[in-house]
Amino acid sequence: MYTFLNFELMMTDSISVNHVGTRDLRANLAHHLRAAEAGHTIFVTVDGKVVAQMGPVGDLDEKPSVEALIASGLVEAPSNSNKQVVEVIFDLPAGLSSERALREIRGR
């Protein structure tokens, strides 16, 4: 929960990512909205899991960067970024169920 003092300190940070539970969000909604308006990103959690994001209104076509997703905890950084991704194309008949297609790909 923010007090007025640490809310002011948070507002002076250049970029801030915060996680807040639903109870705290309800109790201090105005503070969190002011932080979002100031450019901070607030991730709302339920039982410790991120379920929503609040932030400043921006370009709706703008996609979040990988760095921003990693900073938010929504994705993990790759442990080995030197791996080469090999694209494999499978030729499967049309109308195949996904279960059957997976069995065909896996050779079962």
ROFI-156833 format. One record per atom (N, C-alpha, C): residue number from 1; atom name; x negated, y, z negated. Coordinates in Angstrom, 3 decimals, always signed. Example, Ala and Ser with C-alpha at 12.3 -4.5 7.8 and 13.67 -1.06 7.14 Angstrom:
<recs>
+-----+------+----------+----------+----------+
!   n ! atom !     east !    north !       up !
+-----+------+----------+----------+----------+
!   1 !    N !  -13.190 !   -5.690 !   -7.800 !
!   1 !   CA !  -12.300 !   -4.500 !   -7.800 !
!   1 !    C !  -13.200 !   -3.300 !   -7.800 !
!   2 !    N !  -12.850 !   -2.250 !   -7.080 !
!   2 !   CA !  -13.670 !   -1.060 !   -7.140 !
!   2 !    C !  -12.900 !   +0.030 !   -7.870 !
+-----+------+----------+----------+----------+
</recs>
This chain:
<recs>
+-----+------+----------+----------+----------+
!   n ! atom !     east !    north !       up !
+-----+------+----------+----------+----------+
!   1 !    N !   -0.842 !   -1.175 !   +0.000 !
!   1 !   CA !   +0.000 !   +0.000 !   +0.000 !
!   1 !    C !   -0.888 !   +1.239 !   +0.000 !
!   2 !    N !   -0.493 !   +2.278 !   +0.705 !
!   2 !   CA !   -1.261 !   +3.505 !   +0.773 !
!   2 !    C !   -0.816 !   +4.456 !   -0.324 !
!   3 !    N !   -1.763 !   +5.092 !   -0.964 !
!   3 !   CA !   -1.433 !   +6.248 !   -1.789 !
!   3 !    C !   -1.659 !   +7.452 !   -0.889 !
!   4 !    N !   -1.255 !   +8.610 !   -1.349 !
!   4 !   CA !   -1.429 !   +9.783 !   -0.507 !
!   4 !    C !   -2.908 !  +10.025 !   -0.211 !
!   5 !    N !   -3.787 !   +9.786 !   -1.202 !
!   5 !   CA !   -5.217 !  +10.026 !   -1.022 !
!   5 !    C !   -5.803 !   +9.103 !   +0.033 !
!   6 !    N !   -5.577 !   +7.763 !   -0.081 !
!   6 !   CA !   -6.193 !   +6.893 !   +0.920 !
!   6 !    C !   -5.474 !   +6.992 !   +2.257 !
!   7 !    N !   -4.237 !   +7.470 !   +2.278 !
!   7 !   CA !   -3.569 !   +7.717 !   +3.557 !
!   7 !    C !   -4.279 !   +8.856 !   +4.284 !
!   8 !    N !   -4.654 !   +9.922 !   +3.535 !
!   8 !   CA !   -5.385 !  +11.027 !   +4.154 !
!   8 !    C !   -6.749 !  +10.569 !   +4.646 !
!   9 !    N !   -7.429 !   +9.721 !   +3.875 !
!   9 !   CA !   -8.721 !   +9.201 !   +4.310 !
!   9 !    C !   -8.566 !   +8.362 !   +5.566 !
!  10 !    N !   -7.513 !   +7.546 !   +5.616 !
!  10 !   CA !   -7.276 !   +6.706 !   +6.779 !
!  10 !    C !   -7.015 !   +7.565 !   +8.012 !
!  11 !    N !   -6.317 !   +8.669 !   +7.822 !
!  11 !   CA !   -5.973 !   +9.525 !   +8.951 !
!  11 !    C !   -7.228 !  +10.183 !   +9.544 !
!  12 !    N !   -8.317 !  +10.287 !   +8.778 !
!  12 !   CA !   -9.507 !  +10.933 !   +9.298 !
!  12 !    C !  -10.394 !   +9.967 !  +10.064 !
!  13 !    N !  -10.183 !   +8.650 !   +9.937 !
!  13 !   CA !  -10.962 !   +7.686 !  +10.712 !
!  13 !    C !  -10.670 !   +7.880 !  +12.187 !
!  14 !    N !  -11.666 !   +7.615 !  +13.039 !
!  14 !   CA !  -11.442 !   +7.803 !  +14.476 !
!  14 !    C !  -10.473 !   +6.763 !  +15.012 !
!  15 !    N !  -10.702 !   +5.491 !  +14.696 !
!  15 !   CA !   -9.790 !   +4.426 !  +15.109 !
!  15 !    C !   -9.678 !   +3.472 !  +13.934 !
!  16 !    N !   -8.474 !   +3.111 !  +13.607 !
!  16 !   CA !   -8.270 !   +2.243 !  +12.462 !
!  16 !    C !   -7.268 !   +1.159 !  +12.812 !
!  17 !    N !   -7.548 !   -0.054 !  +12.358 !
!  17 !   CA !   -6.626 !   -1.169 !  +12.532 !
!  17 !    C !   -6.259 !   -1.642 !  +11.139 !
!  18 !    N !   -4.980 !   -1.656 !  +10.825 !
!  18 !   CA !   -4.519 !   -2.061 !   +9.505 !
!  18 !    C !   -3.482 !   -3.162 !   +9.633 !
!  19 !    N !   -3.447 !   -4.027 !   +8.644 !
!  19 !   CA !   -2.429 !   -5.060 !   +8.556 !
!  19 !    C !   -1.526 !   -4.708 !   +7.373 !
!  20 !    N !   -0.232 !   -4.824 !   +7.571 !
!  20 !   CA !   +0.712 !   -4.475 !   +6.521 !
!  20 !    C !   +1.831 !   -5.516 !   +6.491 !
!  21 !    N !   +2.239 !   -5.907 !   +5.294 !
!  21 !   CA !   +3.349 !   -6.844 !   +5.131 !
!  21 !    C !   +4.682 !   -6.141 !   +5.291 !
!  22 !    N !   +5.731 !   -6.920 !   +5.483 !
!  22 !   CA !   +7.050 !   -6.315 !   +5.727 !
!  22 !    C !   +7.557 !   -5.539 !   +4.516 !
!  23 !    N !   +7.281 !   -6.006 !   +3.321 !
!  23 !   CA !   +7.741 !   -5.297 !   +2.117 !
!  23 !    C !   +7.088 !   -3.921 !   +2.038 !
!  24 !    N !   +5.765 !   -3.883 !   +2.256 !
!  24 !   CA !   +5.051 !   -2.614 !   +2.232 !
!  24 !    C !   +5.520 !   -1.708 !   +3.369 !
!  25 !    N !   +5.792 !   -2.285 !   +4.531 !
!  25 !   CA !   +6.269 !   -1.494 !   +5.660 !
!  25 !    C !   +7.596 !   -0.816 !   +5.327 !
!  26 !    N !   +8.520 !   -1.583 !   +4.748 !
!  26 !   CA !   +9.819 !   -0.995 !   +4.376 !
!  26 !    C !   +9.658 !   +0.097 !   +3.323 !
!  27 !    N !   +8.786 !   -0.153 !   +2.351 !
!  27 !   CA !   +8.631 !   +0.793 !   +1.251 !
!  27 !    C !   +7.920 !   +2.071 !   +1.683 !
!  28 !    N !   +7.046 !   +1.981 !   +2.660 !
!  28 !   CA !   +6.226 !   +3.126 !   +3.061 !
!  28 !    C !   +6.309 !   +3.390 !   +4.556 !
!  29 !    N !   +7.480 !   +3.249 !   +5.129 !
!  29 !   CA !   +7.633 !   +3.377 !   +6.572 !
!  29 !    C !   +7.157 !   +4.723 !   +7.100 !
!  30 !    N !   +7.488 !   +5.812 !   +6.427 !
!  30 !   CA !   +7.093 !   +7.136 !   +6.899 !
!  30 !    C !   +5.572 !   +7.267 !   +6.968 !
!  31 !    N !   +4.868 !   +6.750 !   +5.984 !
!  31 !   CA !   +3.405 !   +6.806 !   +5.985 !
!  31 !    C !   +2.837 !   +6.026 !   +7.166 !
!  32 !    N !   +3.366 !   +4.821 !   +7.399 !
!  32 !   CA !   +2.873 !   +3.983 !   +8.496 !
!  32 !    C !   +3.180 !   +4.614 !   +9.855 !
!  33 !    N !   +4.332 !   +5.242 !   +9.978 !
!  33 !   CA !   +4.674 !   +5.911 !  +11.237 !
!  33 !    C !   +3.759 !   +7.103 !  +11.489 !
!  34 !    N !   +3.425 !   +7.845 !  +10.429 !
!  34 !   CA !   +2.491 !   +8.971 !  +10.600 !
!  34 !    C !   +1.110 !   +8.466 !  +11.009 !
!  35 !    N !   +0.701 !   +7.342 !  +10.434 !
!  35 !   CA !   -0.602 !   +6.765 !  +10.801 !
!  35 !    C !   -0.585 !   +6.334 !  +12.268 !
!  36 !    N !   +0.498 !   +5.713 !  +12.701 !
!  36 !   CA !   +0.620 !   +5.290 !  +14.103 !
!  36 !    C !   +0.611 !   +6.506 !  +15.022 !
!  37 !    N !   +1.313 !   +7.544 !  +14.633 !
!  37 !   CA !   +1.350 !   +8.762 !  +15.434 !
!  37 !    C !   -0.041 !   +9.381 !  +15.558 !
!  38 !    N !   -0.855 !   +9.212 !  +14.520 !
!  38 !   CA !   -2.197 !   +9.778 !  +14.517 !
!  38 !    C !   -3.189 !   +8.939 !  +15.328 !
!  39 !    N !   -2.720 !   +7.814 !  +15.872 !
!  39 !   CA !   -3.593 !   +7.020 !  +16.725 !
!  39 !    C !   -4.046 !   +5.707 !  +16.128 !
!  40 !    N !   -3.582 !   +5.382 !  +14.947 !
!  40 !   CA !   -3.980 !   +4.138 !  +14.294 !
!  40 !    C !   -3.057 !   +3.001 !  +14.722 !
!  41 !    N !   -3.592 !   +1.803 !  +14.705 !
!  41 !   CA !   -2.802 !   +0.624 !  +15.037 !
!  41 !    C !   -2.470 !   -0.114 !  +13.751 !
!  42 !    N !   -1.212 !   -0.449 !  +13.559 !
!  42 !   CA !   -0.758 !   -1.161 !  +12.377 !
!  42 !    C !   -0.148 !   -2.480 !  +12.834 !
!  43 !    N !   -0.676 !   -3.580 !  +12.312 !
!  43 !   CA !   -0.139 !   -4.892 !  +12.621 !
!  43 !    C !   +0.730 !   -5.330 !  +11.453 !
!  44 !    N !   +1.970 !   -5.694 !  +11.753 !
!  44 !   CA !   +2.925 !   -6.123 !  +10.737 !
!  44 !    C !   +2.821 !   -7.635 !  +10.593 !
!  45 !    N !   +2.718 !   -8.087 !   +9.338 !
!  45 !   CA !   +2.563 !   -9.520 !   +9.093 !
!  45 !    C !   +3.753 !  -10.069 !   +8.320 !
!  46 !    N !   +4.063 !  -11.329 !   +8.581 !
!  46 !   CA !   +5.041 !  -12.088 !   +7.814 !
!  46 !    C !   +4.322 !  -13.352 !   +7.366 !
!  47 !    N !   +4.238 !  -13.543 !   +6.053 !
!  47 !   CA !   +3.504 !  -14.679 !   +5.484 !
!  47 !    C !   +2.076 !  -14.741 !   +6.013 !
!  48 !    N !   +1.441 !  -13.580 !   +6.190 !
!  48 !   CA !   +0.062 !  -13.514 !   +6.630 !
!  48 !    C !   -0.159 !  -13.649 !   +8.130 !
!  49 !    N !   +0.900 !  -13.871 !   +8.895 !
!  49 !   CA !   +0.782 !  -14.029 !  +10.342 !
!  49 !    C !   +1.246 !  -12.749 !  +11.030 !
!  50 !    N !   +0.440 !  -12.242 !  +11.969 !
!  50 !   CA !   +0.793 !  -11.014 !  +12.694 !
!  50 !    C !   +1.983 !  -11.299 !  +13.602 !
!  51 !    N !   +3.055 !  -10.493 !  +13.440 !
!  51 !   CA !   +4.268 !  -10.690 !  +14.244 !
!  51 !    C !   +4.653 !   -9.455 !  +15.051 !
!  52 !    N !   +4.069 !   -8.300 !  +14.718 !
!  52 !   CA !   +4.431 !   -7.072 !  +15.437 !
!  52 !    C !   +3.275 !   -6.086 !  +15.345 !
!  53 !    N !   +3.333 !   -5.088 !  +16.221 !
!  53 !   CA !   +2.286 !   -4.074 !  +16.273 !
!  53 !    C !   +2.931 !   -2.705 !  +16.395 !
!  54 !    N !   +2.416 !   -1.744 !  +15.623 !
!  54 !   CA !   +2.855 !   -0.356 !  +15.738 !
!  54 !    C !   +1.645 !   +0.481 !  +16.094 !
!  55 !    N !   +1.847 !   +1.450 !  +16.938 !
!  55 !   CA !   +0.754 !   +2.335 !  +17.310 !
!  55 !    C !   +1.300 !   +3.534 !  +18.039 !
!  56 !    N !   +0.408 !   +4.412 !  +18.466 !
!  56 !   CA !   +0.858 !   +5.601 !  +19.179 !
!  56 !    C !   +1.474 !   +5.220 !  +20.519 !
!  57 !    N !   +2.424 !   +6.005 !  +20.943 !
!  57 !   CA !   +3.045 !   +5.776 !  +22.238 !
!  57 !    C !   +2.035 !   +6.151 !  +23.300 !
!  58 !    N !   +1.846 !   +5.258 !  +24.252 !
!  58 !   CA !   +0.883 !   +5.522 !  +25.312 !
!  58 !    C !   +1.455 !   +5.085 !  +26.638 !
!  59 !    N !   +0.583 !   +4.906 !  +27.585 !
!  59 !   CA !   +0.968 !   +4.448 !  +28.913 !
!  59 !    C !   +1.499 !   +3.020 !  +28.807 !
!  60 !    N !   +2.730 !   +2.794 !  +29.224 !
!  60 !   CA !   +3.341 !   +1.473 !  +29.100 !
!  60 !    C !   +2.679 !   +0.444 !  +30.001 !
!  61 !    N !   +1.995 !   +0.887 !  +31.046 !
!  61 !   CA !   +1.306 !   -0.042 !  +31.940 !
!  61 !    C !   -0.062 !   -0.447 !  +31.409 !
!  62 !    N !   -0.499 !   +0.223 !  +30.362 !
!  62 !   CA !   -1.825 !   -0.049 !  +29.809 !
!  62 !    C !   -1.823 !   -1.369 !  +29.051 !
!  63 !    N !   -2.750 !   -2.251 !  +29.394 !
!  63 !   CA !   -2.874 !   -3.553 !  +28.733 !
!  63 !    C !   -3.921 !   -3.432 !  +27.639 !
!  64 !    N !   -3.728 !   -4.128 !  +26.511 !
!  64 !   CA !   -4.738 !   -4.063 !  +25.451 !
!  64 !    C !   -6.035 !   -4.732 !  +25.905 !
!  65 !    N !   -7.149 !   -4.192 !  +25.469 !
!  65 !   CA !   -8.435 !   -4.777 !  +25.837 !
!  65 !    C !   -8.699 !   -6.015 !  +24.988 !
!  66 !    N !   -9.596 !   -6.848 !  +25.462 !
!  66 !   CA !   -9.975 !   -8.044 !  +24.708 !
!  66 !    C !  -10.583 !   -7.627 !  +23.376 !
!  67 !    N !  -11.371 !   -6.568 !  +23.381 !
!  67 !   CA !  -11.990 !   -6.084 !  +22.152 !
!  67 !    C !  -10.929 !   -5.669 !  +21.131 !
!  68 !    N !   -9.870 !   -5.013 !  +21.593 !
!  68 !   CA !   -8.793 !   -4.605 !  +20.689 !
!  68 !    C !   -8.052 !   -5.820 !  +20.139 !
!  69 !    N !   -7.830 !   -6.827 !  +20.973 !
!  69 !   CA !   -7.168 !   -8.045 !  +20.505 !
!  69 !    C !   -8.023 !   -8.785 !  +19.488 !
!  70 !    N !   -9.326 !   -8.824 !  +19.709 !
!  70 !   CA !  -10.226 !   -9.467 !  +18.747 !
!  70 !    C !  -10.227 !   -8.689 !  +17.440 !
!  71 !    N !  -10.303 !   -7.359 !  +17.511 !
!  71 !   CA !  -10.313 !   -6.523 !  +16.307 !
!  71 !    C !   -9.032 !   -6.681 !  +15.500 !
!  72 !    N !   -7.921 !   -6.912 !  +16.180 !
!  72 !   CA !   -6.641 !   -7.056 !  +15.488 !
!  72 !    C !   -6.477 !   -8.418 !  +14.839 !
!  73 !    N !   -7.303 !   -9.368 !  +15.244 !
!  73 !   CA !   -7.172 !  -10.719 !  +14.706 !
!  73 !    C !   -6.187 !  -11.575 !  +15.475 !
!  74 !    N !   -5.654 !  -11.054 !  +16.571 !
!  74 !   CA !   -4.702 !  -11.827 !  +17.365 !
!  74 !    C !   -5.383 !  -12.905 !  +18.185 !
!  75 !    N !   -6.652 !  -12.693 !  +18.550 !
!  75 !   CA !   -7.434 !  -13.702 !  +19.256 !
!  75 !    C !   -8.817 !  -13.754 !  +18.626 !
!  76 !    N !   -9.496 !  -14.870 !  +18.833 !
!  76 !   CA !  -10.854 !  -15.020 !  +18.317 !
!  76 !    C !  -11.843 !  -14.826 !  +19.452 !
!  77 !    N !  -12.987 !  -14.276 !  +19.101 !
!  77 !   CA !  -14.049 !  -14.095 !  +20.091 !
!  77 !    C !  -14.570 !  -15.461 !  +20.503 !
!  78 !    N !  -14.954 !  -15.624 !  +21.754 !
!  78 !   CA !  -15.475 !  -16.917 !  +22.188 !
!  78 !    C !  -16.768 !  -17.248 !  +21.446 !
!  79 !    N !  -16.920 !  -18.516 !  +21.086 !
!  79 !   CA !  -18.132 !  -18.913 !  +20.366 !
!  79 !    C !  -19.306 !  -19.056 !  +21.321 !
!  80 !    N !  -19.031 !  -19.349 !  +22.596 !
!  80 !   CA !  -20.092 !  -19.476 !  +23.591 !
!  80 !    C !  -19.583 !  -18.881 !  +24.890 !
!  81 !    N !  -20.008 !  -17.681 !  +25.164 !
!  81 !   CA !  -19.518 !  -17.000 !  +26.375 !
!  81 !    C !  -20.326 !  -17.351 !  +27.614 !
!  82 !    N !  -21.305 !  -18.236 !  +27.479 !
!  82 !   CA !  -22.136 !  -18.617 !  +28.622 !
!  82 !    C !  -21.551 !  -19.781 !  +29.414 !
!  83 !    N !  -20.449 !  -20.339 !  +28.958 !
!  83 !   CA !  -19.852 !  -21.482 !  +29.654 !
!  83 !    C !  -19.274 !  -21.041 !  +30.999 !
!  84 !    N !  -19.490 !  -21.872 !  +31.987 !
!  84 !   CA !  -18.923 !  -21.619 !  +33.304 !
!  84 !    C !  -17.529 !  -22.243 !  +33.363 !
!  85 !    N !  -16.552 !  -21.502 !  +33.837 !
!  85 !   CA !  -15.197 !  -22.003 !  +33.977 !
!  85 !    C !  -15.086 !  -22.660 !  +35.351 !
!  86 !    N !  -14.671 !  -23.913 !  +35.344 !
!  86 !   CA !  -14.526 !  -24.657 !  +36.588 !
!  86 !    C !  -13.036 !  -24.739 !  +36.904 !
!  87 !    N !  -12.662 !  -24.228 !  +38.053 !
!  87 !   CA !  -11.262 !  -24.271 !  +38.462 !
!  87 !    C !  -11.017 !  -25.570 !  +39.223 !
!  88 !    N !  -10.024 !  -26.326 !  +38.758 !
!  88 !   CA !   -9.687 !  -27.594 !  +39.394 !
!  88 !    C !   -8.266 !  -27.473 !  +39.931 !
!  89 !    N !   -8.082 !  -27.828 !  +41.171 !
!  89 !   CA !   -6.760 !  -27.768 !  +41.798 !
!  89 !    C !   -6.259 !  -29.193 !  +41.984 !
!  90 !    N !   -5.048 !  -29.437 !  +41.508 !
!  90 !   CA !   -4.438 !  -30.748 !  +41.641 !
!  90 !    C !   -3.327 !  -30.681 !  +42.669 !
!  91 !    N !   -3.293 !  -31.658 !  +43.522 !
!  91 !   CA !   -2.252 !  -31.742 !  +44.543 !
!  91 !    C !   -1.173 !  -32.683 !  +44.022 !
!  92 !    N !   -0.050 !  -32.116 !  +43.568 !
!  92 !   CA !   +1.034 !  -32.908 !  +42.985 !
!  92 !    C !   +2.292 !  -32.735 !  +43.827 !
!  93 !    N !   +3.103 !  -33.768 !  +43.891 !
!  93 !   CA !   +4.348 !  -33.652 !  +44.668 !
!  93 !    C !   +5.336 !  -32.677 !  +44.018 !
!  94 !    N !   +6.171 !  -32.063 !  +44.840 !
!  94 !   CA !   +7.185 !  -31.131 !  +44.350 !
!  94 !    C !   +8.240 !  -31.890 !  +43.566 !
!  95 !    N !   +8.860 !  -31.196 !  +42.615 !
!  95 !   CA !   +9.946 !  -31.773 !  +41.840 !
!  95 !    C !   +9.477 !  -32.655 !  +40.696 !
!  96 !    N !   +8.204 !  -32.662 !  +40.415 !
!  96 !   CA !   +7.654 !  -33.482 !  +39.347 !
!  96 !    C !   +7.877 !  -32.779 !  +38.013 !
!  97 !    N !   +8.315 !  -33.524 !  +36.995 !
!  97 !   CA !   +8.484 !  -32.924 !  +35.675 !
!  97 !    C !   +7.105 !  -32.611 !  +35.105 !
!  98 !    N !   +7.062 !  -31.665 !  +34.177 !
!  98 !   CA !   +5.774 !  -31.289 !  +33.595 !
!  98 !    C !   +5.154 !  -32.460 !  +32.845 !
!  99 !    N !   +5.980 !  -33.268 !  +32.196 !
!  99 !   CA !   +5.459 !  -34.439 !  +31.484 !
!  99 !    C !   +4.807 !  -35.424 !  +32.458 !
! 100 !    N !   +5.483 !  -35.679 !  +33.557 !
! 100 !   CA !   +4.949 !  -36.602 !  +34.562 !
! 100 !    C !   +3.694 !  -36.031 !  +35.239 !
! 101 !    N !   +3.707 !  -34.716 !  +35.493 !
! 101 !   CA !   +2.544 !  -34.077 !  +36.111 !
! 101 !    C !   +1.321 !  -34.197 !  +35.210 !
! 102 !    N !   +1.501 !  -33.981 !  +33.914 !
! 102 !   CA !   +0.379 !  -34.118 !  +32.984 !
! 102 !    C !   -0.142 !  -35.549 !  +32.936 !
! 103 !    N !   +0.777 !  -36.524 !  +32.982 !
! 103 !   CA !   +0.327 !  -37.922 !  +32.996 !
! 103 !    C !   -0.461 !  -38.209 !  +34.261 !
! 104 !    N !   -0.028 !  -37.647 !  +35.393 !
! 104 !   CA !   -0.750 !  -37.860 !  +36.652 !
! 104 !    C !   -2.133 !  -37.218 !  +36.583 !
! 105 !    N !   -2.219 !  -36.019 !  +36.054 !
! 105 !   CA !   -3.497 !  -35.313 !  +35.960 !
! 105 !    C !   -4.450 !  -36.054 !  +35.025 !
! 106 !    N !   -3.912 !  -36.535 !  +33.912 !
! 106 !   CA !   -4.748 !  -37.223 !  +32.930 !
! 106 !    C !   -5.047 !  -38.652 !  +33.307 !
! 107 !    N !   -4.424 !  -39.133 !  +34.365 !
! 107 !   CA !   -4.695 !  -40.487 !  +34.862 !
! 107 !    C !   -4.067 !  -41.577 !  +34.034 !
! 108 !    N !   -2.936 !  -41.313 !  +33.449 !
! 108 !   CA !   -2.252 !  -42.345 !  +32.633 !
! 108 !    C !   -1.032 !  -42.859 !  +33.338 !
+-----+------+----------+----------+----------+
</recs>
